[in-house]
Amino acid sequence: MPILATSPRELQHLNMDTDKKKRGKDRGGNLKSRLQCRSSQATNNEGLCFEEMSQWSQSLERLLASKYGMKIFQAFLKSEFSDENIEFWLVCEDYKKIKSSFRMTSRAKKIFKRYIQAEAPREINIDHKTRDLIRRNIKAPSTVCFDDAQRIVYGLMERDSYPRFLRSDIYRTLMDSISESVKM
């Protein structure tokens, strides 16, 4: 069965370049054309297959469980200038794996400064109550101190970003390209 040749390195090239991003041009168009190019190279056995990709529309959880789904969803969110939620969610997943209490304390402070505190560089959309709870939690960090915020962010992605992704030209183009390669 033909498979889309999409390595992690190729997926990095799916992101828009920073100049176009800063100018606000080509929101996703560049990504769309790159996906079309990648799909026409369907020769590699280590790539994305139709079955895997068709499961992405079943749930956000399935999309995020896929290595390629995650990368393409991230690229889509970057093209819309809204990737702070997935970035935060992934950082929290990594944070939960930390064993050292010293490292956990250090990382919790960094996460708070980058995503949680008011006016943070990558501030996520959470309520004041959750923000205050996290502020208290990081004084004695544990693997669950960001769980409430992570749950809120996941819900936002599930209700907003994920449906937009499924309706996007990017996703449709990729699905069409893979469907075409399966027919050949």
N, C-alpha and C positions, 0 to 999 in steps of 0.2 A: 504494500500500500504506500503511495507517495506520502512523504512527510515534509513539512516545511523546515528548511534549513535555518534555524534560528538559534544560534549559540548565544550565551550570555554576552559575549563580546559584541556580536551583531546587535543585540538588544540595546546595548549602551548607545549605539549610533541612532537609535530610534528617537532619542530626545532631540528637541529643537535646539539649535545653537543659541548661545546666550545673547548674541547681538539681536537676533530677530525677537527674542523674548523681551529684551529691554525696549525695543521699539513697538512691541505689541502687535506685530504683524504675523500672519500665517499661523493662526491658532489651530494647530492640528493638521493643516494641509501638508506640511513637510513630513510629518509623522505618517500620514496616510500614504503618501507616495513612496516612502521608505518601506512601509509594510508591503505594498504592492511589489516592489523590487525583491524583497526577501521571499515573498511567496512564489515568485517565478523561478527561484533557485531551489525548488523542492527536490533535492537529491541526497540529502544527508539523512542517515538513520538515527541521528541523535537529536532530532528536532521536534517540532510541535506537530502532533497528529490531529486529525479532524475529531476523533473521539474525545480526546482531552479537551480540545477547545469548545466542543459543543456542550460539555459539562459546565463550562463557566457561566452559562446562562441560567443554570439551576439554582445557584446561590452565591452570595459573596464569599462565603466560606470555601466553596469549591474553587472559586477564582483565586483566592489568596493561597490555597493549598498547592496550586500549580506554580512551579518555578517560572514558567514563561508567562502564565496569567498574571502573576504578581508584577513582573517586569513591564508588561504591556499596560497594565492598569496604572502603574506608577508613571509611565511615559504619558499616558492619556491625562492623568491629573496634572502633570507638569505642563502639558500643552494648554491647560486651562488655568494655570497659576493657582492650583488648589491642592498641592501635594503635601501640605504640612500634616494633614490627618493621617495619611498612610505612613508617612515618615515617623510620626509620633507612635502609631500603633506598632510599627516594626521595632522601634527603639525600646518600647515597653516589653515586647516579646523577648528581646535580647537581655533586657534588664532582669527579667525573671530567672534567667539562667545563671546569674552571678552567685557565687558561693561565698566569696570573701566579704565580711562585713565592712571592712575598710573601703574596698572597691565599690560596694553597694552604696555606702554613704556618699562617696565622691560622685558616683554616677547619678544618684538621686538628685543631688544639688544641681548638676549640669542639666539634667532633664527639666527640672523645675525652672531654671533660668532661661532655657531655650524655648520651652513650650507652654509653661503653666502661668508664670507670673504675669501680671498686667503689663502690657506693652513689650512682651517677650518678642525676640526676633522672628520666631515661628509660632506665635501664639495660636493655640487651638481654641475652638469655640466651646467653652464649658461655663457652667453657672458659677456664681460667686461662692455658693455653699461648698461645691466640690473643690474649688480652688483653695478655700480655707482649710478644708479637711486634708488636702494633700500637703499644704504648708505645715500642718501639725504632724502628719504622718512621716514626713522626711526628717523630722527631728530624731526619730528612732526608726530608720528605714527597714522595710521588710519587702519580700517579693510581691506583696499585694498593695503596696502604698499608692500605686497609680491605677489600680483596677477600675475604680469608679470612672475616672476620666477616660480610660481606655474603652470602657463599655459605652460611654456617651459618644465617643469618636467613632466607634464601630457602627453604632446606630445611625449616626449622621451619614456615614459612607453608604450604609445599606439602603437608607431611604432616599439619598440624594445623588451621590457620585456614581454609585453602581448602576442605577437605572439609566442615568445619562450615558454612561459608558456603553451599555447594551444598545442604546439608540444611536450611538455615535457613528459617524462615517468611518472612523478608524476600525471599530469592531466589525462593522458590516463589510468593509472592504477586505479585511483579513478573513472573515468567514467565507465570503464569496471566492476569494483566491484559493483558499484551502479546498473548498467544495469543487472548484474547477479542477484542481490538481488531482483530486480523488477520482473524478470522472475519467481522467486520461488513462 
